[in-house]
């Protein structure tokens, strides 16, 4: 069986899946409130810098998780999440006017991550009868 390096049990898989679903909701909300352009001066400058630091940190951590993942499912899951965070970073830096496809790609990557995350979660779910047969 393919061994996981990070998502090693059902609890971790459900936490990862929940995060993907929440961030998919946040990314989908971006269609309602598009970013016209990144603001580096004026009242929104601090928020833009904070968002850039957050996206950069998250994308870096997710890229590291891709590098330590063992099996293909786990690697694909973290790669989808990392690419979504990277598109969020690019969207924050350049704005939707310069990079209009970023929001669509971000939502597509997170939707795919939710599907792969559900697949990973299901790999930890076994019917009770199968568990009893394995313990005999």
Secondary structure, 3 states (H helix, E strand, C coil): CCCCCCCCCHHHHHHHHHHHHHHHHHHHHCCCCCCCCCCCCCCCHHHHHHHHHHHHHHHHHHHHHHHHCCCHHHHHHHHHHHHHHHHHHHHHHHHHHHCCHHHHHHHHHHHHHHHHHHHHHHHHCCCHHHHHHHHC
